[in-house]
């Protein structure tokens, strides 16, 4: 990250979680690619833009807690400041939310963002997901808990599935209501017809998925979206293999 460009001192940038830095950088890139101009249209008013990011770990803060706790330990390490930093830099005063639902955090962030848009709590949403693995204790805990695959493959939907594989990543997208995107002549890459979520409370353990519960959710999403299941040609999903 270029600290001066993002109005940060080099010291603050050095003490800031890489996930915050990546979120800010990719949010800037996403807005730039979308052609965003502040206050150009009703949907781009600064008070109508919100940020929604999925993040499930505090690696940076955890590993630095045993080191020197300095001025920017809280603002640079607490996950709430990730989306907050984006809003602060750009001057957005819409919602600012960090969502943690473990492996599904970025999908849950999209769900919350869509719900906020449909409820007209905001008119433009910056949505993203973050993962930056810097704490080896997390690997140890996941390994002890039998989360991680021993053969380094997820093997989703396979009887040989024995866990999942971790990875670093960060992505940001810009989401609007379809009518606003059309009115603003935006480059529309995809349309979200529906978004829902539920919990596999009937699974054999708290970490296992539950097929019948997920089936009910999928059927509800398609029904609310008015989509016939036979019209679905491609499914992209997250599969832990746990």
Secondary structure by P-SEA (a helix, b strand, c coil): cccccccccaaaaaaccaaaaaaaaaaaaaaaaacccccccccccccccbbbbbbccaaaaaaacccccccccccccccccaaaaaaaaaccccbbbbbbcccaaaaaaaaaaaaaaaaccccccccbbbbbcccaaaaaaaaaaccccccccccccccccccbbbbbbbbbbbbccaaaaaaaccccccccccccccccccccccccccaaaaaaaaaaaaaaaccccccccbbbbbbccc
